[in-house]
């Protein structure tokens, strides 16, 4: 016996009027009602206008003042990390490994009071050298301070030895690589947590 596809849910074919609430919609900032037809928002508007739909829908739901956010997307922000994207070193404009190194050196010199240096945005695939900065190179550029630099995709990072020293056991974690390659996976997650945990109160407030 062949299997048939499951039947569509009855709710997918219903038209529902929700009213008496607060409907968040740029289309009508004062909307209190909405119509959902076959799983899609068909209309938003005022309570008075909702009367015209009441007799032609399958169901009327009294929201009793509740908030409805149709098609709401949680575009959330990691506040501290976002702050450091603004106050930290932005390497997205670096056109080469040499230029990135110069930017790192200048940033370290300009922020002598920072307990840890934070940066982002490098992309070695666009550099003629076709490689990221090594840990030894970074140690020299940062003057021995902890340094955390995420790649443009933020899923990997290059760091200094001083930052690794803040994470006991990091060398045994998945994603730890020698000094020639960026950290990934568990090693990157551990180092990232240590990096943001090590920033000073002043740096955090600034970010």
C-alpha positions in Angstrom: 0.0 0.0 0.0 1.5 3.3 -1.0 1.8 6.1 1.5 -0.1 9.3 0.8 1.0 12.8 1.7 -0.6 14.1 4.9 -3.6 16.3 4.4 -3.1 20.0 4.9 -4.2 21.3 8.3 -7.7 22.8 8.3 -6.2 25.9 9.8 -4.2 26.5 6.6 -7.5 27.0 4.7 -9.3 29.1 7.3 -9.8 32.9 7.4 -9.4 34.3 10.9 -10.1 37.8 12.3 -8.1 38.8 15.3 -9.4 42.0 17.0 -9.3 44.0 20.2 -5.5 44.0 20.6 -2.4 45.8 19.5 -1.1 44.8 16.1 2.5 45.8 15.4 2.7 46.8 11.8 4.6 49.6 10.0 1.6 49.7 7.6 -0.7 51.0 10.4 1.0 52.0 13.7 -2.4 52.2 15.4 -3.8 48.9 14.2 -5.8 46.8 16.6 -7.1 44.1 14.3 -5.9 41.8 11.5 -7.1 39.2 9.1 -5.2 36.0 8.5 -6.3 34.2 5.3 -4.8 30.8 4.4 -1.8 31.3 6.7 -1.0 34.8 5.4 -1.7 38.2 6.8 -4.4 39.7 4.5 -5.3 42.9 6.3 -4.4 45.0 9.3 -6.4 48.0 10.5 -8.6 49.6 13.1 -11.3 48.1 15.3 -14.0 49.9 13.4 -12.9 48.6 10.0 -12.7 45.1 11.4 -16.5 45.0 11.6 -16.7 44.7 7.8 -14.8 41.4 8.0 -16.5 39.8 11.0 -19.3 38.1 9.0 -17.1 36.7 6.3 -14.4 34.9 8.3 -14.3 31.4 9.7 -13.3 32.5 13.2 -13.1 35.7 15.3 -10.5 35.8 18.0 -10.8 38.4 20.8 -7.2 39.4 21.6 -8.3 41.1 24.9 -5.5 43.7 24.5 -2.7 41.2 23.6 0.1 42.2 21.4 0.4 40.6 17.9 3.6 40.8 15.9 2.9 39.4 12.4 6.0 38.2 10.6 8.1 39.4 13.4 11.8 38.6 13.0 14.1 38.5 16.0 16.9 40.6 14.6 18.8 40.5 17.9 22.0 42.2 18.8 24.9 40.9 21.0 25.4 44.3 22.6 29.0 44.2 23.8 30.2 42.5 20.6 28.3 45.0 18.5 29.9 47.8 20.6 33.4 46.5 19.9 32.5 46.3 16.2 32.2 50.1 16.5 35.0 50.9 19.0 37.4 48.1 18.1 39.8 47.7 15.2 38.0 47.3 11.8 40.2 45.5 9.4 37.5 45.2 6.6 39.3 47.8 4.5 42.7 46.2 4.7 43.8 45.3 1.2 46.8 43.2 2.2 48.4 41.4 5.1 50.9 44.2 5.3 48.2 46.8 5.5 46.4 44.8 8.2 49.6 44.6 10.2 50.1 48.3 10.0 46.6 48.9 11.2 47.0 46.5 14.1 50.3 48.2 15.2 48.7 51.7 15.0 45.6 50.5 16.9 47.8 49.0 19.7 49.8 52.2 19.9 46.7 54.4 20.1 45.1 52.4 22.9 47.9 51.7 25.5 45.4 51.5 28.4 43.3 48.7 26.8 43.6 45.5 28.8 42.8 43.5 25.6 42.8 44.6 22.0 39.7 43.6 19.9 39.2 43.7 16.2 37.3 42.2 13.3 36.7 42.1 9.6 39.9 40.7 8.1 39.6 38.5 5.0 42.8 36.8 3.9 41.1 35.5 0.7 41.2 39.1 -0.6 44.9 39.7 0.3 47.7 39.0 -2.3 49.5 37.1 0.4 46.5 34.7 0.7 47.2 33.9 4.3 46.2 35.4 7.7 48.7 36.9 10.2 50.5 34.2 12.3 50.5 34.2 16.0 54.1 35.1 16.1 53.5 38.2 13.9 50.5 39.2 16.1 52.5 38.9 19.3 55.0 41.4 18.0 52.3 43.8 16.6 50.3 43.8 19.9 53.4 44.3 22.1 52.7 41.1 24.1 49.1 42.0 25.0 46.1 39.8 24.5 44.6 40.4 21.0 41.4 38.9 19.5 40.7 39.4 15.8 37.7 37.7 14.2 37.6 36.9 10.5 34.9 38.6 8.5 32.5 35.7 9.0 33.1 35.8 12.8 33.3 32.0 13.0 37.1 32.0 13.3 39.8 34.2 14.8 43.5 34.8 15.0 44.8 35.6 18.5 48.0 36.3 20.4 49.8 34.0 22.8 48.9 36.3 25.6 45.2 35.6 25.0 45.7 31.8 24.7 47.4 32.0 28.1 44.0 33.2 29.6 42.3 30.0 28.5 43.7 26.9 30.2 43.3 23.7 28.2 42.5 25.6 24.9 45.3 23.7 23.1 43.4 20.5 23.7 40.1 21.7 22.3 38.6 20.9 18.8 39.5 23.7 16.5 42.8 24.6 18.0 45.4 24.9 15.2 49.1 25.8 15.2 50.1 29.4 14.9 49.8 29.5 11.2 46.0 29.0 11.1 43.0 30.7 12.7 41.1 29.1 15.7 37.8 27.5 14.9 35.1 25.5 16.7 35.4 24.9 20.4 38.7 26.6 20.7 37.4 29.7 19.1 34.4 29.8 21.3 36.5 29.4 24.4 38.9 32.1 23.4 36.1 34.5 22.4 34.5 34.1 25.9 37.9 34.8 27.5 38.5 37.8 25.3 35.2 39.5 26.2 35.5 38.4 29.8 38.9 40.1 30.0 38.0 43.6 28.8 38.2 46.3 31.4 35.1 48.1 32.8 36.2 51.2 30.8 36.3 49.3 27.5 33.0 47.6 28.2 31.3 51.0 29.0 32.8 52.5 25.9 31.6 49.6 23.7 
